[in-house]
Amino acid sequence: MIPYIPSPVIHDTLIIGGGPGGLTAAIYLRRFRRNVILVDKGNSRLGWIPVTHNYPGFPDGIHGQELLDKLRAQLKRYDGDVIAGEVTRLVHEDGCFVAAYDGGEIRARTVLLATGIADTGMPIENFLDAVACGAVRLCPVCDGFDVLDQKIAVVTSATNPVGHALFMRTFSADVTLFERTRDALVDPADRERLTSAGIRYLTSPLRGVTMSERMTPVMHTEDGESYQCDVLYPMLGEAARSDLAAALGAHTSACMELRVDAHQQTSVEGLYAIGDVAQGLNQISVAAGQAAIAATRIHSVLPYHFRDRPA
């Protein structure tokens, strides 16, 4: 870890989170000649993605970690860097934000949160390996096209029990929806929608997922049955990593996502949020777009930094 040496310097912006959103914002702000510091604890979900095919400019797709590496290299070109560490406390005092992390203390006029979300949910054997090989997938919007005509399993979610299964039915004729709880989440009207779409619905609650020797998911239900599929969308629960902002009084919505305005500013002046931690569609390209919006706004509201005349 690069040590942080405490100093009286007040940075223009502290960026917390070094995923695609945080890195893009840092690139923009460095190109605006802003004094930026980015702290990242190194668990971006982008690193889990084996290949993303819908991020613009990569016709053959790009590995998530490779995209992160390219963004870091791009930031480095503008003398920007990433400090490894975790911000554990954020307060506002004496007209600026003060952040504490394991390398010391950071002061900044503005803060941009790109801290993402944390997944919660059922036990899945060898979860990270299963995600890495594409057997378990977390985003139907991202990669539905990549599983055309495969045998697809989807698990109900509390807020949208049948929507994801119906969405995946547009990519495959073989979709099975597994119930998550004993108290069925699917009402009669939704059952009719599933039947009309040709989606198999299993009411015995799913109790766990193991992986076959071929690294394909095997679904185990409470009634003792097992079902094998090609790919699983578990629709894990999630919670936005918004604790730092919430402690400052920032308004949140469902799953603790931060409410933001048209410029990505939270209800706390000077505190911005982008990517999965903010309300909106959780996509890499969306995070990059939000980063451009927030960074440009931050640059415009901060005091001008006029360039010196050549000697």
N, C-alpha and C positions, 0 to 999 in steps of 0.2 A: 504494500500500500504506500502511495506517495504521501509523506507526512505534510500536514498543513501547519505552517508557521503563523501563529497569531500576529496580526498587524493592525494598525489603526485604519487601514484602507477600507473604504465603504464601496463595495462593488455596485455596478449598475444593476445587475441581475444575478440572483442565485437560482440556478436550475436544479431541481431535485428529481433525479431519474434520468438514466442514460439509454432509454429505448429510442425508437425511431422518432418519436415526438420531441423528446428532450434534446437529442442530438441535432435535429433539424432546426429547432429554435436557437440552439447555441451557434450553429453555422450562420443563420441569419443575423443574429446579434453581433457576432464577431465581424461579419461583413459590414455591419453598421458602425464598426469601430467601438463597440461597447465593451466595457470591462465586465466580463462574464466569468462566473465560476460554476462548474457543473459537478455535482456529487452523485455518485451512483453506487448502489450496493451490489450490482451485478446479477440480478435475477430477472432480466427482461424476458417476457414470454416469447418475444420474437426469436430468441435463441433456441426455442424448442421446435420451431417450424422446420420440417425437413426441406420443403420447397414451397415458395409462394409464387403463384402463377398470375396473380391479378394486380401486382404492383407495377405501375407503368415503367416501361423502358427495358424490360427484361423478357423478351419473347419466349425464351426457353425456361423461364422461372429463375429464382435465386434462393439459395439456402438462407434461412433467417440469420444465422450467425455471420454469414458472408456479408449480408446487407448491413448488419451492425458494424462489421469491420470497415466496410467502405465508408460509412457515415463518420466513423471515428477518424479515418484517414483524411476525409474531406475537412473535418473540423481542425485537424492538426495543421492542414495547409494554411489556415488563418490564425495560427498560433493559439489555438484553443486546445484544451486538454480535459481529461476526465479524471477526477479524483475519486479513488475507491473509498467507500465508506457509507455509513448510514446516518442520516439526519434524524436525531431522536427527539429534538425539541425545537419549536419555532415560536418566537414571541415578537411582539412589536413594541419597541421602546426607543425613546429619544429620536423619533422621526424616521426610524429605519427598522428593518427586520433583522433579528438576531437568531441565528441557527446554531445549535450545538450538535456536534457529531464527534466520533471517536478520534478525529484528528485535531480538534480544537473548536474554535468559534468563528463564525462567518457573519459579516454584516453586509447588508445589501439594501438598496433603495426599493427594489421590487423582487418578487419571488415568483417563479413559474414552476408549478407542480406537474410532473409527468411521471407519477408514481404508479400508475396502472391499477390492476385489480389482483386480488388473491382468489384462487379457486378453492371451492369446498365441495365435498360430495362423497359418493360411495367409494368403497375400496376397489381399486383396479390393480391387478397384479402387474408388476414391472411397468408402472404407469409411464415413466419418461421414455423407456425403450419402446413402448407401444406407440407413443406419440411420434417418436423419432422415425419409426418405420411406416407410419401412416395407418396403423391398425386402429388407433383411437384418434379421433379428430375433434377439435373443439369449436370449429366455426363453419357452419353450413354455408354462410355467405361467402367465405373465403375459398372454399374448395369443393363445393358440391359438384362442380363440373368434373373434378378429378376422380370421382368415384362413379362415373356413369355405368349403369347396369350392373353394379355390384350388389351383393346381398347386404343390406344396410339395417342396422339396429339403432333405434333411437329410444331415449328414456324420457318419460314425462317430466315436465318442470312445473313448479307450483304456479307460476304466473302465466304460462302459455303451454298448457298440457299437450295439445295436439298440433300446434302451429308448426313446430319444427319437423314433425313427421310428414305433414302435408307438403311442406317446402321441399323435403328430400324426395317426395314422390315424383317431383318433376324431373328427377335425375335417374330414377330407377323404378322398375315395376315391382321390385322385391323389397318392401320396407315393412319392418315389424316394430311396433311400439310397445315398449315394456313399461308396466306400471311401477312407480317408485314406492308407493306406500300402500298399506292395507286399506286405508280410507281412499277409495278410488278418486283420482283427480278428474277423471273423464266423465262428464255428465251425458245423459241420453242423447242430447242434440249433437254433442261432439262425437259420440259413438256412431251416429248416423253419418256424419261427415267422413269418418274413417272408413266405414263400410262402402260408401259411395266412391271413395278414392281407391278402394282395393288395398287398404292397409290392414295388415294383421295386428290385432290388439290382444295382448296377453295380460290378464288381470292379476295373476299371481305375482306378488311383489318381487322385484329383482333384489337379490341379496348379495351378489358379488359377481366379479368378472375375473376370469383367469385367461391366460394366453396359451394357445395350443403350441405344439412343437414348431408349427409353421408361422408362429406369431400372428395368429388370427384370434379374435375375441371369442370366448365361450361364456355365455350368459347363464347364470345359475339363479333359478327362481325358488321361492319359498316352498313350493309344492314338490321340490326335489328334481324337477326337470332341468335339462341343460340344452342350450340352443347355440349353435355355432353360426357365425356370420363373417363377412369379409371385413367390415368396418363398423365401428361403433361411434355414435355421437352421444356421449353420456349427459350432455346438457348440465354440466356441473353448476352448482350454485356459485355465486361470486359476490365479493364485497370489495368496493373501491378502497384503495389505500389512501383515505382522505383524512386520517386522524389528525395530522398536523394542521390542516386547514380548519377542521371542525373545532379544534381547540382554540382557534382564533375567532370563532363565531361564524365561519362560512356556512351558508345554507346548503343542505344536502337534500337529495331525493331518494328514490328507491335504490337499494343496494349501496347506500352511502355515496352515490355519485354526486359530484359537486355541480351545483347550478351555476351557470356562467352566462354572461351577456354576449352580445354580438361580437365583442372583442376578446372573448374568452376570459374576462375578468370575473372573479367570484364576487360575492357580496361584500368581501373585505377589500377595500381600496388598495391597489398595488399588488394584490395576490391573484395570480392567473392559474388556470388549470387547462390542460390539454390531454388528448388521448383518452384511454379507457377510464381514467379517474374522473373525467368530466362527462356530463350527460351527452349522449349522442351515439352514433353507430361505431362499434368497436372495430375499426379497420386501420391498417397501416397507413393507407393513403389519406384517410380522414385525419389521423394524428398529425401527419406531415402538413396538411392544409391548415389545421388549427394552429400548428406551430408558427406558420408564416403569418397568420392573422395576429396571434398574440405578440410575436416578436416585433412586428411592425408597429403595433399599438404601443408597446413598451418604449420603443425607440422614440416615438412621436411625443410621448408625455414626459419623458425625462428631459432634463436640461440639455441644451445643445452642447455638443462637443466639437467646437470649431477646429479645423485643421490649421496648423501653423503654416505660415508662409515660408517658401523655400529660402534658405539663407543666400 
